[in-house]
Amino acid sequence: MGAGLTITALAGIGPLIRMIIESETTGIASWVGGVLFIPSLALALGTLSRTHRLFQAVYLPLWYTVANGLPIFDYMGALRDSSELAAAQPPVTMTVAAVLLAIVFATGTLRRYSRD
């Protein structure tokens, strides 16, 4: 998970610096949510399916919606505006990331106990 967080953070460091300079707190919160969400999604889907292919199949459409301006689930905060939806997005993204990590830990625990 640490490597995924590092790579994700480094890939988005440019926008983070801009948001820090402009004091965009919603943007910074969205950035943190995205940095937590992407590796959490990869880890959860990889743990559940035991392959990287499921993450590749799920992440590409998610990325495509954001890249094309569709605010279905703006996990990167790229489509921020002044609406309530934009303000609610960072906590939702962080909550989803936390739930995904909980799924990973629960799956690992259940698999260990099922072997015994």
trRosetta pair geometry for C-beta under 8 A, 3 or more apart (Angstrom, degrees):
i j d omega theta_ij theta_ji phi_ij phi_ji
1 4 5.6 -59 -153 39 37 113
1 5 6.2 38 152 -21 70 105
1 39 5.6 112 -151 150 68 127
1 40 7.7 38 -136 -82 112 57
1 43 5.7 0 -90 -71 92 150
1 101 8.0 53 -120 -115 149 107
2 5 5.7 -53 -148 36 31 111
2 6 6.3 31 155 -19 65 107
3 6 5.7 -55 -148 37 32 112
3 7 6.3 27 157 -16 67 107
4 7 6.0 -55 -143 39 29 106
4 8 6.1 26 159 -16 64 111
4 38 7.1 -158 169 108 107 87
4 39 3.1 128 126 -118 128 118
4 42 6.0 -165 -132 61 147 138
4 43 7.0 -136 16 -45 164 102
5 8 5.9 -60 -144 41 26 109
5 9 6.0 25 159 -18 65 111
5 35 6.2 62 -149 166 74 95
5 36 7.5 13 -113 -97 101 48
5 39 5.3 -73 -58 5 61 160
6 9 5.9 -58 -144 38 26 109
6 10 6.2 23 159 -16 64 109
7 10 5.9 -56 -144 39 28 109
7 11 6.3 31 156 -22 63 107
8 11 5.8 -55 -149 33 29 112
8 12 6.6 -3 161 7 63 111
8 34 7.3 -162 172 130 121 81
8 35 4.9 149 117 -137 118 66
8 38 5.1 160 -114 68 141 131
8 39 5.8 -119 -15 -34 141 101
9 12 6.4 -78 -149 51 27 91
9 13 6.5 56 152 -67 66 86
9 16 7.8 4 -163 -24 74 156
9 35 5.1 47 -78 -135 77 130
10 13 5.6 -19 -146 -24 35 118
12 15 5.5 -46 -173 43 81 107
12 16 5.9 87 130 -27 85 103
12 31 6.1 178 140 -151 135 100
12 34 6.9 104 -56 100 172 128
12 35 6.7 -130 50 -75 136 95
12 76 7.6 -156 -110 -151 142 103
13 16 5.4 -60 -148 38 36 116
13 17 6.3 39 156 -24 70 102
14 17 6.0 -55 -153 30 28 109
14 18 6.8 24 152 -14 62 106
15 18 5.5 -55 -150 38 38 113
15 19 6.2 35 155 -19 70 106
15 27 7.6 -125 159 171 101 117
15 31 6.6 -174 106 -101 108 125
16 19 5.7 -58 -147 39 31 109
16 20 6.3 33 154 -21 66 105
16 28 6.9 80 -143 -120 77 74
16 31 5.1 138 -93 178 90 161
17 20 5.7 -53 -148 34 30 112
17 21 6.4 31 154 -19 64 106
18 21 5.8 -56 -151 36 30 111
18 22 6.3 10 158 -1 66 113
19 22 5.9 -64 -140 51 30 100
19 23 8.0 -132 165 38 56 4
19 24 4.2 -84 -154 55 85 112
19 27 4.0 -144 -131 109 132 126
19 28 5.1 173 130 -63 128 75
19 31 6.5 -171 38 -23 158 140
20 23 7.4 25 -176 -77 31 40
20 28 6.6 85 -75 -91 67 122
22 27 7.8 27 79 42 114 148
24 27 3.5 21 125 24 123 122
24 28 6.2 148 93 -20 71 83
24 80 7.9 104 -179 109 129 169
25 28 5.6 -51 -143 36 33 111
25 29 6.3 34 156 -18 65 105
26 29 5.7 -55 -148 38 31 111
26 30 6.3 33 152 -20 64 106
26 77 7.2 170 140 -148 76 124
26 80 6.1 132 118 -142 119 135
26 86 6.8 50 169 143 141 96
26 87 6.3 -74 -121 -111 130 62
26 90 6.7 -156 -160 -19 63 133
27 30 5.6 -53 -147 36 31 112
27 31 6.3 36 152 -23 64 104
27 77 5.6 140 -139 150 53 136
27 80 6.0 -76 -84 -30 82 165
28 31 5.5 -50 -149 33 33 115
28 32 6.5 33 152 -18 65 102
29 32 5.8 -51 -148 36 33 110
29 33 6.4 36 151 -20 63 106
29 77 7.4 139 83 -88 62 147
29 90 3.7 30 132 -152 105 165
29 91 7.8 -13 165 -45 128 61
30 33 5.5 -54 -149 37 32 115
30 34 6.3 33 153 -19 66 105
30 74 7.4 -24 -151 127 126 99
30 76 6.7 53 155 141 103 30
30 77 2.1 95 140 -73 144 138
30 78 8.0 -164 146 -24 138 42
30 80 6.5 -130 -19 -70 162 116
30 89 6.1 23 -107 103 102 113
30 90 4.8 -101 -75 -80 54 98
30 93 7.1 80 -140 26 59 153
31 34 5.8 -55 -150 37 30 111
31 35 6.4 30 153 -20 64 106
31 76 7.5 25 -104 -170 49 60
31 77 5.9 -74 -47 39 55 140
32 35 5.7 -54 -147 36 32 112
32 36 6.4 24 155 -12 65 108
32 90 7.2 51 60 -154 92 113
32 94 7.2 11 112 -84 96 114
33 36 5.9 -63 -150 42 29 105
33 37 5.8 28 156 -24 68 114
33 75 6.5 -135 126 -166 102 66
33 77 7.0 113 52 -39 113 109
33 89 7.3 171 81 135 165 78
33 90 4.6 -162 -30 -146 140 66
33 91 7.8 -87 -92 -43 134 13
33 92 7.9 49 -155 70 147 56
33 93 3.3 77 170 95 127 126
33 94 4.7 -91 -111 -51 90 77
33 97 6.8 -169 -160 -12 64 133
34 37 5.5 -54 -133 36 30 112
34 38 6.3 27 173 -21 66 104
34 75 5.2 120 -104 140 78 77
34 76 4.2 64 -105 -110 147 53
34 77 6.3 -110 -28 5 122 92
34 93 6.6 -26 -60 172 51 149
35 38 7.0 -48 -140 27 20 104
35 39 7.7 2 167 6 51 107
36 39 7.2 -78 -162 47 27 94
36 40 5.9 21 157 -18 67 124
36 93 7.4 123 68 137 102 93
36 94 6.0 47 69 -120 147 68
36 97 4.0 69 129 176 103 167
36 98 7.9 4 155 -48 133 65
37 40 5.7 -71 -146 42 26 112
37 41 6.0 27 162 -22 68 108
37 75 4.8 -119 94 -170 162 126
37 93 5.1 -66 -57 -177 137 95
37 94 7.6 -96 -57 -83 93 34
37 96 6.2 33 -120 88 105 106
37 97 4.4 -104 -87 -74 57 108
37 100 7.7 99 -144 19 57 146
38 41 5.9 -53 -147 33 27 110
38 42 6.5 25 155 -16 61 107
38 59 7.4 69 -143 -130 85 124
38 75 7.3 137 -56 130 78 134
39 42 5.4 -53 -145 39 37 113
39 43 6.0 35 157 -19 69 107
40 43 5.8 -55 -143 39 29 109
40 44 6.1 26 158 -17 65 109
40 96 7.8 142 100 120 137 72
40 97 4.2 133 24 -151 161 77
40 98 7.8 -42 -141 -44 158 21
40 100 4.1 109 153 87 105 130
40 101 5.3 -67 -135 -51 110 85
40 104 7.7 -127 -157 -19 71 132
41 44 5.9 -57 -142 39 27 108
41 45 6.1 16 164 -9 64 112
41 55 6.6 127 130 -132 86 97
41 58 7.1 -140 172 105 119 128
41 59 6.6 131 119 -83 135 100
41 97 7.7 -68 -36 -109 76 70
41 100 5.9 -68 -79 -142 46 163
42 45 6.3 -62 -142 43 23 102
42 46 5.9 20 161 -16 62 116
42 52 7.8 4 -161 -137 93 82
42 55 4.7 55 -123 -139 64 150
42 59 7.4 11 -77 -60 84 139
43 46 5.8 -60 -141 42 24 110
43 47 6.1 24 160 -20 63 110
43 100 7.2 112 70 145 92 108
43 101 7.3 31 85 -102 134 65
43 104 5.3 -2 132 -96 107 147
44 47 5.9 -57 -145 36 26 109
44 48 6.2 18 160 -12 64 111
44 100 4.0 -98 -40 -169 147 93
44 101 7.3 -96 -64 -66 105 31
44 103 5.1 52 -137 81 114 121
44 104 5.2 -104 -93 -58 66 94
45 48 5.9 -56 -140 41 30 107
45 49 5.9 -2 170 9 67 115
45 54 4.5 -152 174 105 111 111
45 55 4.3 149 84 -70 136 79
45 58 6.2 -152 -101 27 157 142
46 49 6.6 -68 -129 54 21 88
46 50 7.2 65 173 -106 55 15
46 51 7.0 -134 -136 78 64 21
46 52 5.8 4 -105 -92 104 57
46 54 7.4 -176 -75 56 42 104
46 55 5.9 -14 -51 -30 84 127
47 50 7.4 13 -169 -71 21 55
47 103 7.6 153 78 120 131 87
47 104 4.9 127 11 -128 164 80
47 107 5.2 123 142 88 120 146
47 108 6.9 -63 -157 -54 132 86
48 54 7.4 -83 79 84 99 163
48 103 7.2 -17 -60 148 116 119
48 107 6.2 -111 -83 -110 68 159
49 53 7.2 -113 131 60 143 81
49 54 4.1 132 -1 -8 165 144
51 54 6.3 105 80 -4 88 91
52 55 5.6 -55 -167 39 58 113
52 56 6.2 59 140 -23 80 106
53 56 5.5 -56 -149 37 37 114
53 57 6.2 34 155 -19 69 106
54 57 5.7 -56 -147 38 32 110
54 58 6.2 20 158 -11 67 110
55 58 6.0 -63 -142 44 29 102
55 59 5.5 20 167 -17 70 117
56 59 6.3 -53 -125 39 21 104
56 60 6.4 28 171 -26 57 108
57 60 6.8 -53 -149 24 19 110
57 61 8.0 7 160 -2 52 103
58 61 6.9 -70 -167 39 33 99
58 62 6.5 26 149 -15 69 115
59 62 5.4 -62 -149 41 38 114
59 63 5.9 37 157 -20 74 107
60 63 5.8 -55 -144 38 28 109
60 64 6.2 32 155 -24 63 108
61 64 5.3 -53 -142 35 34 117
61 65 6.5 38 159 -25 66 99
62 65 6.1 -52 -154 28 29 108
62 66 7.0 18 154 -8 62 106
62 73 6.6 -47 -141 75 96 115
62 75 6.9 8 173 15 120 130
63 66 6.1 -63 -155 41 33 105
63 67 5.9 29 154 -19 70 114
64 67 5.7 -58 -138 41 29 110
64 68 6.0 7 166 -2 65 115
65 68 6.4 -72 -145 48 22 96
65 70 4.2 -82 -165 72 81 114
65 72 4.8 -48 175 29 150 119
65 73 7.0 63 91 42 144 73
66 69 7.8 53 -177 -61 29 19
66 70 7.3 -86 -66 57 26 70
66 73 7.9 -66 -60 85 99 59
66 74 5.8 121 -112 -125 100 64
66 75 7.1 -85 -66 39 143 74
66 76 5.5 87 -172 26 156 118
66 78 5.3 94 179 43 106 133
66 79 6.7 -136 -145 -22 74 111
67 78 7.9 4 -83 104 39 165
69 79 6.2 128 -143 -105 57 120
71 74 5.2 -27 -141 -41 73 117
71 79 4.8 -146 -91 112 95 152
71 85 6.8 80 152 130 135 138
73 93 8.0 132 177 -90 89 89
74 77 6.2 101 142 -82 104 23
74 78 6.2 -140 -160 43 103 72
74 79 4.6 -115 -114 40 143 107
74 80 7.7 171 142 -59 149 55
74 86 7.5 -18 66 -115 148 69
74 89 5.4 -24 72 -146 99 151
75 89 7.8 -150 -93 178 30 106
75 93 4.9 137 -135 -123 72 121
75 96 7.8 -83 -111 67 113 140
77 80 5.5 16 -179 -53 78 108
77 89 6.6 154 -94 107 72 132
77 90 6.7 23 -81 -75 118 91
79 86 7.3 -131 107 -104 72 103
80 86 4.9 104 -145 -160 59 128
80 89 8.0 -133 -98 44 76 142
81 86 5.0 -176 50 -39 58 152
82 86 6.9 4 -23 51 3 139
83 86 5.0 103 60 4 77 99
83 87 7.3 -145 101 0 46 88
84 87 5.6 -60 -151 40 38 110
84 88 6.1 31 154 -17 71 111
85 88 5.9 -62 -144 40 28 107
85 89 6.5 48 154 -47 62 97
86 89 5.8 -36 -151 1 32 121
87 90 8.0 -53 -179 19 34 96
88 91 6.4 -67 -167 46 54 103
88 92 5.9 50 145 -23 83 115
89 92 5.6 -65 -146 40 32 112
89 93 6.0 31 161 -21 71 108
90 93 5.7 -56 -143 36 30 111
90 94 6.3 26 161 -15 66 107
91 94 5.8 -56 -144 41 32 109
91 95 6.1 35 156 -22 66 107
92 95 5.7 -56 -147 37 28 112
92 96 6.4 29 155 -18 64 106
93 96 5.8 -53 -147 36 30 110
93 97 6.4 32 152 -19 63 105
94 97 5.5 -51 -148 36 34 114
94 98 6.4 35 152 -19 65 104
95 98 5.7 -53 -148 36 32 111
95 99 6.4 32 152 -18 65 105
96 99 5.6 -53 -147 37 33 112
96 100 6.3 36 153 -21 65 104
97 100 5.7 -53 -149 35 31 113
97 101 6.6 30 153 -16 64 104
98 101 5.8 -54 -150 37 33 110
98 102 6.4 35 151 -20 65 105
99 102 5.5 -52 -149 35 33 114
99 103 6.5 39 150 -23 64 102
100 103 5.6 -50 -152 31 33 115
100 104 6.7 38 149 -22 63 100
101 104 5.4 -47 -152 30 38 115
101 105 6.6 31 154 -13 67 103
102 105 5.9 -55 -148 40 33 107
102 106 6.1 32 154 -17 67 109
103 106 5.7 -57 -142 41 29 110
103 107 6.0 32 158 -22 65 108
104 107 5.9 -57 -148 35 25 111
104 108 6.4 24 156 -16 62 108
105 108 5.8 -54 -147 37 31 111
105 109 6.3 31 155 -18 65 107
106 109 5.7 -56 -147 38 31 111
106 110 6.2 29 156 -17 66 108
107 110 5.9 -56 -144 39 29 109
107 111 6.2 27 157 -19 64 108
108 111 5.9 -57 -146 36 28 109
108 112 6.5 29 155 -20 63 106
109 112 5.8 -56 -151 34 30 111
109 113 6.4 21 156 -11 65 108
110 113 5.9 -59 -146 42 31 106
110 114 6.1 31 157 -23 66 109
111 114 5.7 -54 -142 35 30 111
111 115 6.8 35 156 -24 61 102
112 115 6.1 -57 -160 27 31 111
112 116 7.2 28 150 -21 62 104
113 116 5.8 -52 -155 27 41 113
